[in-house]
Amino acid sequence: MASTTEKTASGLDEQERASLDTAIDELSAGARTWSHLSVAQRVTLLRAVRAAVAASADEWANTAADSKGLTGGHPLRGEEWLSGPYSALGALDAYLETLTRIADGRNPLEGVRIDRAPGGRTRVHAFPLTGTDKVLLSGFTGEVWLAPGTTPRQVRAGAGLVQRTPHEPGGVGLVLGAGNVTSIPVLDVLYELLAHNRVSLLKVNPTQDALVPVFEHALAPLIEPGFLRIVRGGAAAGAYLTAHKGLEHVHITGSAATFDAIVWGRDAAGKRRRRENRPLLKKPITAELGGVSPIIVVPGEWTDADLTFHAEHIATMRLQNSGHNCIAGQVVILSSDWAQREQFLTALRHAYAKAPERPIWYPGADARMTQADGDYPDALALGERLLVEIDSTGDAEALETTEYFAPVLGVVGVPGLGQDFVDAAVQHANEKLQGTLGANVLIDPATERALDTGFERALTALHYGSIAVNAWTAFGFITPTLTWGAFPGGTIQDVGSGIGVVHNALLLDDVERSIVRGPFRPFPRSLPGANGGGRFTILPKPPWFVTSRTGAAVSEGLTRFRATGGVPGLVKTLLQALRA
């Protein structure tokens, strides 16, 4: 009878609780072992993890694609190579470089350019840092901006975080894994370990149960010495673990609703605790929670090719992973005064409609699609996609405050041209859209030059943790030396898009945001003389575009090159990229 009562109280039976308790006990011992490792020993361990991830890449990508209904031969299977093993391998390479430098007595920022950004900020030019990235991803750069008042000297002194004091114990933490992108749980575990000296119990989201054997293979070098345990389970397991006294910290990637349930509890009791500021959770928590991401299209004189390319760019921002991304672009902010507005909308409708069909697979997405259809019954239905075009008399509130997490894309208008439009669009994004995780800006080279310092001032005023100029913020996600997280300011009372950052392979302190800048025109239109002074890149249509004809093969090829090297394979991949 007692056992039945205990199961009713926790939702878990005695055996399930005992299994979780044992895992936490083993991690407690592992935490002590970790704190005794030198940085050089940690480098050796990470090399073993990298080898295991490389060996698991095929199984990882194929299992992930199959679990999302992307059957063999589907043109979008490449997404699971880039957002899975490619991202994990890139992170491991970057962490290895940082820890190797520390082990050798060098600063992680040695040779990395540091200068000033507007508003008294220090800026670290964090990408590209390798010759391979400079060539293969030519035209793309990334910066980490530190909090105002942080000096270059302070940035250098703080780089490395706890790896500068490796023997300080970080305890045992709980990582509640994301359910949408397969590299997120792995990247979160690595960051807990390397930025906080904290070993982790990873509870995998049920949507990724099929990936558990893959994670166990890929992360075996962390599991064997007790630095990681991986468990399955639903809400009952999550509730038991967040309250467990053996766990000292919680990190979650998910929704604000789930965050609030963890921190305050559910239903009326949770609301009462929140009013009284009596959180149910008694330990620190960090979180990445998504939001409604803007895509600001700055008016200029665009060619037909520019209109087509960036219409496909925007379609990718929404439709990659069927829109089940915390960083999916959702609201296109167009100038109502742009002479090419209607021409661009025509290109956008075409690009949004012609992208390959794919399943809507994430739990609850069908209900959110129904909700969006009810919010905007006049929306353009394109198969299982909605395109919401809101005129000056329409109500954009639902679109701008609801993260649909599904293939729903909206367009809103803001008046003005030039600097007037940019300032108005930034203000609109800051004040109207829910969340602060990521914002995208598309601007042609001539217009950017004409705005001069006004454009940088506008970027400074755009309060998002990740900003992409002529790129998608997902590029920032897969770039490990950049940071990923909400704009600072989230609290447990008003969490917004989250608290804290992850990735951050340079292990920087006092981070405010990261900014990615990319080429406005792809190869060969990026060649000097044809580019209007824009950035040169060797990439034609990038392999992550949902309209890339060779995206699956190129994404797989780039991952294999990242895993094992090999010039012949890379040449073949580059030739395939030219056919995108």
Helices and strands as residue ranges (DSSP letters): H 2-10, H 14-35, H 39-67, H 78-81, I 82-86, H 87-103, E 114-117, E 121-127, H 131-136, E 141-146, H 152-158, G 161-164, E 172-176, H 183-196, E 199-203, G 206-211, H 212-218, H 220-223, E 228-231, H 235-242, E 249-253, H 256-264, H 267-276, E 285-288, E 293-297, H 304-319, G 320-323, E 329-335, H 341-354, H 365-375, E 380-382, E 385-389, H 397-401, E 408-414, H 418-432, E 438-442, H 445-451, H 453-461, E 466-469, H 473-477, E 483-485, E 498-499, E 501-503, E 511-517, H 551-564, H 567-577
